[in-house]
Amino acid sequence: MPTFRRFFLILLFFPLLAHAQQIPAPPALAAKAWLLLEWPSGQELAAQAADERIEPASLTKLMTAYLTFAALKQGTIKLDQAVPVSEEAWRTPGSRMFIKVNTQVPVEDLIKGMIVQSGNDACVALAEVIAGSEGNFAQTMNREAQRLGLKNTSFRNASGIPDPQHYTTARDLATLTSALIRDFPDEYAKYYSIKEFRYNKITQPNRNRLLKLDPTVDGVKTGHTDAAGYCLISSSKRGERRLLSVVLGAVSDAVRTRESLKLLNHGFQSYDAMRLYAKDQTVSELKVWKGASSIVKAGFQNDFVVSVPKGLSSRLKTELLSQQPLIAPVTAGQVVGTLKVSFDGKPYGDYPVVALEGVSSAGIFGRMFDTIRLWFN
């Protein structure tokens, strides 16, 4: 079983404030659950009931969009492809883009209908063209949820129509949203900030009112059912920082909008963003056994940014734990350790560190030599 070797890294020194301060207390929100994350690190800045099971309502459509973008990338569907509208799609209840049975709708219009108009009918049409049926598509949704690390999520349909076995959590929704922005940045930028969409002579506004209230907000998705309440996942990019907020179970559209903005403002106003390591910067060189090289450079594939309470950067410390023995072959991007970040001596976050290069296996004699050395290590 792998062990971990500790590497103490540089303590980051900045001027101390004259008076001791603590981590900022998050605001009290009028909602059932919420979560605020720094993107792309995933650092949690505020949370309430983030792991409690909830009904996702139309936030489900984030997974439907993720799989749609994946299908476009794989070439199994095309933006200009005409999709026949089935009676099942046409009859889907709830919010709709008003597609008509026995007509054909371009994939791109269905995407806009799903994201901007929150059309349940558009979701079913996309599910059918991608997987043959909504039932098959739901199975794919659950497989993808497992792959992305959504630990407390179960999907039964493509749109979020209530079902006892259709559930998720604020944390899983944040993970899914982070993956959507990370894996499909062009599609996210193209569709999620659209403020209105007209189809079948009907113009519908994007239900995310923050798109008009705050120019730094560029997404993401609203949701509502009687059981779920009013929900909103928001993403705001101010300067080089992006924050994600998940607010679930508010009592009205106005409240979910107000509380989401309150949560985002808390993150931007109470924390400074520190870039600890640049993309592909070597954090450490780690020992490799049975490899053509005896070391591998380890770091992050994107800029590694941590949010720190304003003025308290000096209290941050990092420590790298290397997985040992690290045995070749090692592939670029493989997780080879964990960066443990502490604040005032208390855990502040654990982040995976990856190999920045590959290390192939040594020859037979090199492998034999290191095998013997490992016996005595």
N, C-alpha and C positions, 0 to 999 in steps of 0.2 A: 504494500500500500504506500502511495507517495507520502513523503513528509514535506515539511516546508522549512526552508532556510531563510533566516532573517537578514535583511540588508538595511541598515539605518541610513536614511538619506538626509539631505540637507534640511535643517530647520529654517523655515522662511522668516527672515527678520524684517519687520517693518516698525515704524514708530508706534509706541504704545499710547493709548489714550490716558489722560490724567486720571480718569475715574474708571474703575472696573465696570464692565458692562456684561450682560448675559446675552445668550441667543435670543433674538427678538420673539416675543410671544405672538403667535398668529392671531388674526382677528377672529372673533366669534361670528359665525355665519348662520343665516337662517336657512339651513338645508340639513338633510339627513346625513350626508356623507360628502367629503371633499378631499382633494389631494392636489398639491402644488409641486411641480417638478422642474428642475433645471434640465434643459435639453442641450446636448445629447447625453450628458453624463448620467441622467436619471436620478440625480441627487434630490432627495425629498426635503422640501422646505417647510411644509405644513401638511397635516393630515388629520382627518377625523373619520373613524369607522371605515377606513380605506379597504379593509378586507371583509367587510360584511356583504353577504350575498344580496343583490338587488336585481330588479327587472330592468334590462337595458333599454327597452323601448327602441326608438329609432337610432340610438347609438350603435345598435347592431349593424347598421349600414356601413360602419367603418370597416368591418371585416368583409362585407360584400364588396366594398370599393377596393380593398386590398387585393382580393382574389381577382377582381376585374382587371386591375392594373397589372397583376402578374400574368393573366391570360394575354393581355395586349403585348407584354414584353416577350412572352414565349411565342407569340404569333398565332395562337389558336383562335383569336378573334381579331378584328380590325376595326378602327374607329368608324370607317365609312360602311361597314357591313350592315346590311338591312336585316333586322331581326323580326320574324313573324310574331305577332301578338296573339298568344293563345287565349282561350276563354278563361283559363285559370288565372292568368296574369290580369286580364281585364276585370275580372270579378274580385280581385284582391281588395279587402276592405281597408279603411283607414285613409291616411293622407295619400294623395294620388297626383300623378302628372297628367292623367286623363288620356292615356293611350287607348286606341280603339281596337276591338277584336277584329281579326282577319285583315289587319293592315300591317305594314312593315315600318319599323322605326330604326334609324341609324344607331349604332352602339353609342356614339358620342352624345346623342340626344338623351339616350337612356341614362348615361352617366350624369349628365346635368340634371335630369329629372330626379335621379336618386339623391344627389348631393344638395342641390339648391332647393328643389321642391319637396324633398324627402318622400318621393313617390314610392309607396309600397308596390304598386303595379310595375314600376320600372325595375325594382329589385327582382321580382319574380321573372320578368322577361330576361334579365341578364343571367339569372341563375339557370334558366332553361337553356340558353344558348351556350353557356359555358359547360354545364354538367349534365344536360339532358332533362333534368327535372329539379325542382326545388329540394326534394328529399335527398337526391344525390349531392346537391350543392351543400346542404347542411352538413353532410358527412365530411365534405372537404373543409368546411369552415372549422369543424372540430379538430380535424387533423392539423390544420394550420395553427389553430389556437395552441395545441400542444407543442408544436415546433417553436412557436414564438415565446413559450414560457408562460402562457396564461393558465395559472394553476387552479383557478376557481371559476371557470367559465364553461357553459354548455349552450350550444346553439341548436335550435329546432327549426328555424326558418331564416330567410334572407333579409327580412324587413324589420323584425322586432315585434311582430304580433304576439300578444301575451300567450305564454304556455308555461305550465308548472316546471318544466325541465329546461326552460330558456332563461338563463341567468348569468351574471358576471359580478365583478366588484369594481370599485373605483380604481384600485391598483392595476387590475388587468386591463381596464380601459385605457389607462395611462400608458401601459406597456404597448398596447395595440396602436395607439395614436403615435407614439414615438417611433414605432417600426414603420408605420405608413409614411411619415415625413422622411425618415432615414432612407427607406428602400425605394421610394417613388417621389423624390423631391420635385421633379418637373411636373408631374401630374398633380401633386398637392398644390403647387403654386398656380397652376392653370385653372383648377376647378374650385378650390375651397374658399376663395375670396370673391367668387361671383355673387353679386348682390341680388340679382333677380334673373329669372329665365322664363321665356314665353314659349309655350307649346300648345298646339291645337287651339290657337287664338285665345289662350288663357295665360296671363302673366301672373306669376307667383313670386313673392319676395323670399329671399333667404331668411329663415326664421332666426338666424343668429344675428341679433340686433347689435352686437358689439362691432360687427363689420362697419356699421355706420357711425357708431359712437366713438370708437377708438381707432385711428388710422394705423396703429401698430398691430392690430389684430388681423390675422389673415386666415382664420378658420376657428373652429373646426366643424362641430355638429351639435344640433339640438335633439332632444328627445322628450316625448311626453306620453304617458298613459295615466289612467286614474290611479293605478297602483304605484307606478314609478314616480309620479309627480313630474315637475318640470326640471329637466336636466340640460346641462350645457358643458361641452368640452371646448375650451378656448386655447388658442395659441397666439402669443404676442411676441414679436421680435423688436426689441429696442436696442439700437446699436448692434453690437455683436452678440447680444444675449437673446436667447429664446426661452420663454417659460411656457409650460403647459399647466392649465388648471382644469380640474374635473369637479363639477358641482352637481350633486344629485339630490333629488327629492325636495326641490323648492316648491312653494305654494302657488307660484304664478310665473309667467314669462318675465314680467318686470323684475321680480325678486331674483330669479336665476341670473338675469343679466347684471343686476346691481352687485350681487354677491360674487359673481365671477370676476368682475372688474376690481372689486375690493381685494380679492385674493391675489390677482395679478399685480396690483399696485403694491401690495405688501411685499411681494418678492423682489420687485425692482427697487423699491424705496428703502428696504431694510437690509439689503444684502449687496455686497460688491462681488463682481465676478473676477476670479483670478485664474489666469491660464498658467497652470503648474507645469505643463509640458506641451510642446508643440507637436504637431502631427509628425510621426516618424522620428521624433527625437529619442535618442537612446537614454532610457531611464537607468538601465544597468546591463552589464554583460554577465550572463548566467552560465554556470557550468553545464556542459552537455557530455553525457557518457555515450561511448560506442559510436561517436560521430566522426565524420571527415574533418570537422572542426571541433575544438574542445570548448568553445563558447558560442553563445548566440546573443545577439543584441535584442533587448526587450524594451517595449514602450507601448505607445498608443497609435492606432491607425487614423485617429482624428485628434484635433486639438483637445487636450484634457483640461476642462474648466470646472472650477469648484466655486460655489457661492459661499461667501464668508460674511458674517455680520459686519456692517460698516465700521471701519476703523480698527478691527480686531484681527487683522491678518497675521500678526506676530504669534498668535496662539495656535496656529495651524502647524501640524507636523505630519510627515509622511514616513511610512516604513514599507519596504517591499518584502513580501514573503514569496520566495521562489519555490516552486514545486520541485522536489528532489526525491529520488534521482530522476533527472530529466534525460530520457534515453532517446537517441536518434532512431529513426528519422524524425526531425521536427519540421513542420510546415509553416510557412509564413502565415500569420494570423492565428496560429494555434495559441490557446491560453497557456501561459507558462508560469504565471504567478498572480499574486493579488497585491494591489497597492492599498494599504490600510491608512486611512486619513483620520487623524484625531484632532480634537479641538479642546484646549484646556485639559489635555490628558484623557479625555473621554472619546469613545468611538464616534466618528463623524461620517463614516462611509467606507465600504469596501468595493474596489473596482478591479476588474480583470485586466491584467497586463498580457500582451501577446508578443509572440516572436515577430520581429521586424524583417526576418529573413529565414530562409530554409536552411536546414543542416541535414545533409544526406548521411546515410550509414557509412561507417568506416569499413575497411576491408576485413577479412576474416580474422587476421592476426590482431588488428586494432580492437575488434569486438571482443576477442578472447582475452586480451590484456586488460581491458576495462572490466570484463566480467570478474576476473580475479581480484582487481582492485576494489570492486564493489563488495566483495566478500569481507574485506577488512575495513571498509569505510564506515 
